[in-house]
Amino acid sequence: MIVDDHPVVREGYRRLIDLQPGLRIVAEADDARSAYARYRDTAPDVVVMDVTIPGASGIEAIRHIRQYDRHARIVVFTMHHGSAYALKSFEAGAAGYVTKSSEPQYLIRAILGALSAAR
């Protein structure tokens, strides 16, 4: 599942992820509330979450999803480079943290790492 408030960014994620063998996007959301609802509806194996989304932050969305499902695997994919965001993300329950300025393979590696940790 992809959570980002920019439709063009979500489409880019979708194209990148759907090209990977064994990976498929099953849901999308553009804010924290819809992220939680879509998570409950689809039970994705991994969530790719931006931290800067409308309404409650992505960090709050991570907390809410993890309260619902303590086994949820969430990879943060964000423009924020600061260690404070990374620390807050991991404290909320994120399984990985990748900046949007990283090479695309780092996002794929983080997703695969979260999947392997879930098994």
C-alpha positions in Angstrom: 0.0 0.0 0.0 1.2 3.5 -0.8 0.4 6.6 1.3 1.3 9.9 -0.2 -0.7 13.1 -0.8 0.7 13.6 -4.3 -1.0 11.6 -7.1 2.0 11.9 -9.4 4.3 10.6 -6.7 1.9 7.7 -5.9 1.9 6.8 -9.6 5.7 6.8 -9.7 5.8 4.5 -6.6 3.3 2.2 -8.3 5.3 1.9 -11.5 8.5 1.3 -9.7 7.0 -1.3 -7.2 4.8 -3.1 -9.8 7.9 -3.7 -11.9 9.4 -5.8 -9.2 8.7 -9.6 -9.3 6.4 -10.6 -6.4 5.4 -7.0 -5.5 2.1 -5.4 -6.3 0.3 -2.3 -5.0 -3.1 -3.3 -3.5 -4.2 0.1 -2.1 -3.4 3.8 -2.1 -4.2 6.6 0.4 -3.6 10.3 0.5 -4.0 11.1 4.2 -3.7 9.4 7.6 -7.4 8.7 7.9 -7.8 7.0 4.6 -4.5 5.1 5.2 -5.9 3.5 8.3 -9.2 2.7 6.6 -7.5 1.2 3.5 -5.1 -0.8 5.7 -8.0 -2.3 7.5 -9.8 -3.1 4.2 -6.9 -4.6 2.4 -4.4 -5.8 5.0 -1.3 -5.2 2.8 2.0 -6.9 3.6 3.9 -3.6 3.6 2.9 0.1 3.7 5.1 2.8 2.1 4.2 5.9 4.1 5.2 9.5 3.6 5.4 11.4 6.9 4.1 14.8 5.6 0.5 14.1 4.6 -2.7 16.1 5.2 -4.4 15.9 8.6 -2.6 13.7 11.1 1.0 13.1 10.2 2.3 9.9 8.7 4.0 9.2 12.0 0.5 9.3 13.7 -0.8 7.1 10.9 2.0 4.6 11.7 1.1 4.6 15.4 -2.6 4.1 14.6 -2.0 1.3 12.1 0.4 -0.4 14.5 -2.2 -0.1 17.3 -4.6 -2.0 15.1 -2.0 -4.5 13.9 1.1 -4.8 15.9 2.7 -6.9 13.1 2.2 -4.2 10.4 5.3 -3.5 8.4 5.7 0.2 7.4 8.5 1.7 5.4 8.7 5.5 5.6 9.6 7.2 2.3 10.0 10.9 2.8 11.7 14.1 1.7 12.9 14.6 5.3 16.6 13.9 5.8 16.8 14.9 9.5 17.5 12.2 12.1 14.6 13.5 14.2 12.0 12.3 11.7 13.7 9.0 11.4 13.8 8.5 15.1 10.1 9.5 15.5 9.2 7.1 12.7 11.0 4.2 14.3 9.6 5.0 17.7 6.1 4.9 16.1 6.9 1.4 14.7 8.3 1.9 11.2 10.4 -1.0 9.9 12.4 1.2 7.5 13.2 4.8 6.5 14.2 5.9 3.0 14.5 9.5 1.7 13.0 10.4 -1.6 16.4 11.6 -2.8 17.7 8.1 -2.5 18.2 5.8 -5.5 15.1 3.8 -6.3 16.7 0.5 -5.4 16.9 1.6 -1.8 13.1 1.8 -1.5 12.8 -1.6 -3.1 15.4 -3.0 -0.6 13.5 -1.5 2.3 10.3 -3.0 1.2 11.9 -6.4 0.7 13.6 -6.1 4.1 10.3 -5.4 5.8 8.7 -8.3 4.0 11.5 -10.7 5.0 11.3 -9.5 8.6 7.5 -10.3 8.6 8.0 -13.9 7.7 
